[in-house]
Amino acid sequence: MSGSGMGLILNRALPVGSLVKVESDDSLILGEVCHCRVQSNGFLIGLKLTQWLGRLNELADLNQRYFK
């Protein structure tokens, strides 16, 4: 992962130009597929990141405190 991109290895191909949402426990990342290459362990997907929201657990805690 870099400031403007992210690589993922998936078990299926995604078309270039597809919009992708990547979620983890503490972040939400939106991006667009800029390349898809076959590898021995799946498909290497290159994403151009368009939006990133991190520290979601902290945001949820703040919401609980202030908006009860």
Sequence and secondary structure as in RCSB ss.txt:
>XXXX:A:sequence
MSGSGMGLILNRALPVGSLVKVESDDSLILGEVCHCRVQSNGFLIGLKLTQWLGRLNELADLNQRYFK
>XXXX:A:secstr
  SSEEEEEESS   TT EEEEE SSEEEEEEEEEEEEETTEEEEEEEEEEEEE HHHHHHHHHHH  
